[in-house]
Amino acid sequence: MKIKGMLFILFAACVGHIGAMEPDKKVEDPILKLVTKQLPPEIGELIFAKKIDQILKAPFPKEELINFAQNYLSLITQFPMNTKKHYLNEFAKKWYLAHGRKLKIPASWIEKHFPGQTPKQVLDYGFSIQDYLNSPVLQKEIQVTTYTGKPLLNLQFMKINNLQGLQNIPNIKTVKILYLMGNQLTTIPDAFAGLTNLEKLYLYSNQLTTIQAGAFAGLTNLKELYLNNNLLTTIPDAFAGLTNLVVLYLDDNQLTAKAKEAIRKALPDVEIDF
């Protein structure tokens, strides 16, 4: 009990010391290095994890950003590869939402800490639509515009992996054309409720594996639906209510013959491109 108590006191003291460090203070602080060296590895990791949590929860500084990022990268090198990758992606995601630009990481750092992996493989973070709406810098990118006189919402190639927040976009129910292609969506939930004006929905070149039954219910004016270039193998009863659908694009998926036949039966009057 005495040993555990001493470790707890040492842990608390060290966390307090880390929390008091300035953003530009090097992780190789001599006191910190000396203290953590005397602790078991799991206790040392807890201390560094506490500091990382503090950084991720606090507002990022507006100045000396390069030093701030370098110190963070130095801090997370203390962790195993999977944990390090998680903390790196959390930081890079918040960096983009805070500053509206990608975090630049030296290729040499990636090569050293993630051998055999490319920056694209290492940095695989994504956003919900609500993340964009909550960002003071990026929320302006989520707005309805017009194209050939029709309300359009362009959300293509924005690393979106979650449709949460779609219903919170101003004027969303007026939209007739919705671009969501080139994102990181893996599933389509019932996210389009109330979009009765929508005529064209572009979801191609995502990573879709499943579509929730009834996901497109209520899209009574939808005429064109693009689901091509995804990873779909089967689709449940997702097309109920699409009474005005004219064309459905499903090419470059992994649909079984049985799934294709079921879709043809469900949509006998629709032109389907497999």
N, C-alpha and C positions, 0 to 999 in steps of 0.2 A: 504493500500500500504506500509506503514511504517513497519508493522508487517511482510509482505511478504519479504520486502527488508532485514530486519534483519535476517529472517530465511535463506534467500539465502546467506547472508554474513557468517552466522554461519555454514551453510552447506559447503560452499567453504573452509572455514578455517579448518573445521574438516576433509574434504577430503584431504586437503594438509597435515594435521597432520598424517593421516593414511598412506598416500602415502610415507611419510618420515620414517615410522617405519621400523626397521630392521627386517629381516625374522624371527629372533628368539625372537622378542619382543612379550610378551604375549598380547592377545586380551583384557585381563582385565586391560589394561593400565589405571591408575587412571584418567588421563586427558580425555581420550576418553570416559571412563565410565561416568564421570561427565557430559560431554557435551551432549552425546547421551541421557542421562537420562532426560535432560531438553527439548528434542525435541519430537514432535508428533511421534507415532510409524512409520508412513509411511515415514517420513523424516529420521528417524534412519535407516530404511531398505535401503533407497537409499544410505546412506553413506556406509553401510556395502557392498551393492551390488557393489558400485564403487571400493572398495578395492578388492573384489573378482575378478572383471573384470581385474584389474591391475595384480593380481597374475596369472590368467589364460593366459594372453597375454604375460607376461614376461617369460624369460627362468627360469626354475627351478634351484635352487642352487645345486652345486655339493657336498656340505658338510652340515653337521648338518641336514640331511634329516628327521630324526625322529622328531626333534623339529619343523621343517618347516611343516610337515604333521599334527602334533598335534595342532599347532596354527591355521592351516586352518580349521581343524575339529571344533575347538572351535569357530571360526568365524562364520561358517555356522549354528551353533545352534541357531542363532538369528532369523532364518527364519521359516515360516510354513513348514509342512512336505513335500509337493510336491516340493516347491522351494528348500528346503534343499536336497532332493533327486537329483534334477537336478544338483545342484552345486557339490554334492558329485560325481556324475557320470562323470561330465566334468573334475573334478580334477583327478579321478582314471584313466580315459582314457588318459589324458595327461601324468600322472605319468608313465603308462605302455609304452607309446611311447617314453618318455624321458629316461627311465631307463631299459626297457626290462624286467620288473618284475611287478607282481601285487602289488597294494597297500594293505598292511596288516592293517586291522582295527580291534581293539579289539571287541570281541563279546559283551562285556558289553556296549560298545558305541552304537552298532546296537540295542541292546535290549532296551536301554534307549530312543533313539530318533526315532526308528521305531518299536514300540511294536507290537508283533504278526507277524513280517516279518523275513524271513531268510536272511542271507547275499546275497544269490543268487537272491532273489526277489528284494533286494534293489539295488544291483550293476548290472544293466542291460545295461551297455554301450556297444557300438559296433564300428567297424571301417570300413572305405572304404578301398579298395585296395590302393588307393592313399595315405591314411594316413600312411600305412606301407612304401610305397615308399619314403615318405617325412621324415621318421624317420631315423636319422643317426645310431641308435642302431638296428632297426628291418628290415631295407631295405634288409639286407643280407638274410632274410628268404623268400624273394620273388625272387626266381631265378629258372631258368629252369635247371633240372638235367636230368639224363637218367635212364631208368628202362628197363631191358632186351633189351638194345640197342635202345630204343625209347625215344624221348624227353618227359619229364614229368614235370608238374608243380603241386606241392603239396601245396594246400591252405586249407587243412581240419582243422576243429576245431580251427579257428583263430578269432572267434567273428566277422566275416565279415558280414556286413548288407547292403553293397552297392558295386556294381561291378565297380564303377567309378575308373578309373586308370588301368583297365585290359589291355587295348591297349597300355599302356605305359611301360609294363614290357619288358625288353630286351629279344629278341628272342621269343616273344610270338607266332609268326606265324609259328614257327617250331614245336610247341607242338602237340603231338599225344594223350596224356593222361592228363586230367585235373581233379584234385580232389578239389571239393568245398563242400564236405559233412560236416555235423555237424556244420554249421554256423548259421547265423541269417537272412538269405535272406527271404524276404516276397514277392518279385516280381522279375521276370526275364525280363529285358528290352532287347532291341536290342544291346547286349553288345559283341556278339561273331563274329562280322563282320570281315572277313579276315582270320579267323582261319580254312582255308580250309584243313589243314593237320590233324585236330582233328579227332580221331577215337573213343575215349571213354570220356564221360562227366558224372561226378558223382555229382549229386545235391541232393542226398537223405539226410534225417534228417535235413532239414532246417525248415523254417516256411512259405513256399510258399503258398500263397492264389491266386495269379494271375500270368499268363504268357502272356506277350504281344504277340499279333498276329505277326507272322513272327520273333519271338525272335531267332529262330535257322536257319533262312535263311542264306544260304551260307555255311553251314556245310555239304558240299557235300560228304565228306568222313566219316562222323560220322556213326558208326556201332552200338554202344551201348549207350543208354541214360537212366540214373538212376534218376527218379523223385519220387521214393517211399518214404514213411514215411514223407509226408508233409500235407498240409491242403487244397489241391485243391478240389474244388467242380465242376468246369467246366473249360474247356480249349478251347480257340478260335482257329483259324486256325494258330497254332504255329508250325506245323510240315511241312509246305511247304518247299520244297527244300532238304529234307532229303532223297535223292534218294538211298543212300546205307545203310539206317538204317536196322538193322537185328533184334534187340530186344529192347523193351521199357518197363521199369519197372515203374508201377504206383500203386502198391499195397500199402495199408495203407494210402490211401487218403480218401476223402469224395465225390468222383465223383458220380453224379447221373447216373441212368440207361441211360438216354438220352445222357449224355455226353460220356459215354462209347461207345454207339452205333455210335456216330459221329466220335469218334477216330478210331474205327474199320473200318469204311467206308473210312476215310482219309488215313489209312495205312493198306490196305488189305493184303499186303505181309509180314507184320512185326509181329513177335511174341510178343504179348502184355501180360504182367502179371499184372492183376488187383487185 
